[in-house]
Amino acid sequence: MININSKIKSGCRIFLSIIIVLSSLTSLFCSCGSLKSDENPSSANTQNNTSDPVKENTENQSSDGKKESLNNNGTDLFDSIPKEDYGGREFIILTTDPDFTDSETDSGILGKELYERNRAIEEKFNIKITALTIDENEIQSYLNNYGSADSDIPACDLLYAPMNTVSSCGGNGLLMNIYSVPYFSFDKEYTDPELISALSQSDTTYGVYGKAAYDTRSAWCVYYNKDVLASLGYEDPYSMVKDGTWTWDMFLSIAEASAADLDGDGRMIRNNDRYGYSSSMNTSLFANAVFASFGKHFFSRDEEGFFKMDFAVTDEDNYVQEIRNICVSNSSKYPVRNPGSDALEAFSQGRLTFFCEKLSYASTLAYSPINWGILPMPKRNASQTDYFSWIDSSVCGYAVPYGVQASDLSGKVLDAIYAYNYCRGENIIELAWTYYYMRDNASAAMISQISESAVYDAAYAFGEGMPDFSIASYELLQSVIEQNLNFTYLYTQSEQPFSDFMRREFVN
């Protein structure tokens, strides 16, 4: 890893960690995330005893065979990409994550897996891959100035950054439309055409996501305190997921029953007593995760294929009020709008029964003394067929800077990255979390359930860079949830302006 002198600061640390070292396998798997300096599983993970025969058998069964078949398939696809000679030129990947580095021995963010992948791509195209880290707040300035005659900042060939950063840069004209990138196509066996279509409008999108980008870490889920539930006479909610009765009504019922005046002073005080649930994120992010868990999307398609607002509420089906009750007004919720680290501390101290967060938080909770488990986000009701876990806008993806020196090479390398990593992303995350953070087989099984339940929304693929998207989607929901405004009025007032914007912005 190299840093660009004073013009590029070290990147902000992503609050997560994925490390996996499996002694019985021939290669190391790692995921997209970083550890805080005092959170090194190799030296401190006392919660997971790897000598446990039940745990060990589960791990081996989930990695043997499956890993071999995925690797063979991915290798065949990668090998089919033709070799070319680019004369040993440097290929720069710009990233917000300072640990996005390859290492033959280190097991950090991508570690040995990234090392092996990069060396294979270098050999295929005769290039030298270099990762440059940059503070997220400086990316737009960098992309505006790199490669200019009066700048000593080297031009980058790919950007690897969170969706909110990618969409912001794309909205400001700093990224290529992925559909225009040569030699990268979404109809390949190792790409996800359904996903890219869902995050595209009129053949326009700016970021490439999916399992190969290791994005399942951003899927929202529910952590729960097993000891509290056992003391109240509840069975492990794992069984509710299996039989389809893990719903928000059940969640709230248990949360209300578990709230307790721990200090016996006759009052519920957030720093002293136990509440039913919370999230460390603000109310609006929690509301988005609940919205998605209902099986809702902010947009559908009209008869011309344009996104249209599609989350109207009727008196018979006022799900917005249900979301508001969950996120704001329920008495068993931890009583702050933006709880921050306080909610994480409360859960770690046993003063929250449920903690709704991203999967990445398992890397932090692994060091909590409480006996916790993990579940997918609840269903709205028992009649809802599937569970849905929202992938939020912190998920990382690849983008191509506008004006890149060799867009053909950028497209070929991006294509090779996805061919090499084909189907590994989800597998790596499942193995990493199972091996290092999950404390029992039931929780390990839930990782697959959460991965299979992961969903995206175009509102976030465009919303950070194009305010018209956010105003007509998650900002509208936020206003209703937090300020209790009239949903029908706001929705009606936004429909036509949004339709006009879509045709103005995306008609070629």
SULFEN-V261552 format. One record per residue. PHI is phi as a letter, one per 20 degrees, with the letter a starting at -180 (* if undefined). Layout:
# SULFEN-V261552
{{PHI} {PHI}}
This chain:
# SULFEN-V261552
{{*} {c} {d} {e} {i} {e} {e} {c} {e} {f} {f} {f} {f} {f} {e} {a} {b} {c} {c} {b} {c} {d} {f} {e} {d} {e} {b} {e} {d} {c} {c} {e} {r} {b} {e} {f} {f} {e} {c} {d} {g} {f} {d} {c} {e} {e} {f} {d} {e} {f} {e} {f} {f} {f} {f} {f} {f} {f} {f} {f} {f} {e} {d} {f} {m} {g} {f} {f} {f} {f} {f} {f} {f} {f} {f} {g} {f} {f} {f} {f} {f} {f} {f} {b} {d} {d} {m} {m} {f} {f} {d} {d} {d} {e} {b} {e} {d} {f} {e} {f} {c} {d} {b} {f} {c} {f} {d} {e} {g} {c} {l} {f} {f} {f} {g} {f} {f} {f} {f} {f} {f} {g} {f} {f} {d} {l} {c} {c} {e} {c} {d} {d} {e} {b} {f} {g} {f} {d} {f} {f} {f} {f} {f} {f} {d} {f} {m} {f} {f} {e} {c} {e} {e} {f} {f} {d} {d} {b} {d} {c} {b} {f} {g} {f} {f} {f} {f} {f} {f} {f} {f} {e} {m} {d} {c} {f} {f} {g} {f} {e} {f} {f} {m} {d} {c} {e} {d} {f} {f} {e} {d} {c} {f} {f} {f} {f} {f} {f} {d} {c} {c} {l} {l} {c} {b} {d} {c} {d} {c} {o} {f} {f} {e} {l} {e} {f} {g} {e} {f} {f} {b} {c} {e} {c} {e} {f} {f} {f} {f} {f} {f} {e} {n} {e} {f} {f} {g} {g} {f} {f} {f} {f} {e} {n} {d} {f} {c} {f} {f} {f} {g} {f} {f} {f} {f} {f} {f} {e} {f} {b} {e} {f} {e} {m} {e} {n} {c} {e} {d} {f} {e} {d} {d} {d} {d} {f} {a} {a} {b} {f} {e} {f} {g} {f} {f} {f} {f} {f} {f} {f} {g} {f} {f} {f} {n} {e} {c} {f} {c} {c} {d} {e} {f} {e} {n} {e} {f} {c} {f} {b} {c} {f} {d} {d} {f} {f} {b} {e} {f} {f} {f} {f} {f} {f} {f} {f} {e} {c} {d} {f} {f} {e} {f} {g} {e} {b} {f} {c} {f} {l} {f} {f} {f} {f} {f} {f} {f} {f} {e} {n} {d} {c} {e} {c} {c} {e} {b} {f} {g} {f} {f} {f} {f} {e} {f} {g} {d} {f} {f} {f} {e} {d} {c} {c} {b} {f} {f} {f} {e} {f} {b} {f} {f} {f} {f} {d} {e} {c} {d} {f} {e} {e} {f} {e} {f} {e} {b} {e} {b} {d} {f} {f} {m} {g} {f} {c} {f} {f} {f} {g} {f} {f} {f} {f} {f} {f} {g} {f} {f} {f} {e} {g} {m} {e} {g} {f} {f} {f} {f} {f} {f} {f} {f} {f} {f} {d} {d} {f} {d} {b} {f} {f} {f} {f} {f} {f} {g} {f} {f} {f} {f} {f} {e} {f} {c} {d} {b} {f} {g} {e} {f} {d} {f} {f} {e} {c} {g} {f} {f} {f} {f} {e} {b} {f} {f} {f} {f} {f} {f} {f} {f} {e} {d} {l} {f} {f} {f} {g} {f} {f} {f} {f} {f} {e} {g} {f} {g} {f} {f} {f} {f} {g} {f} {f} {e} {d} {e} {f}}
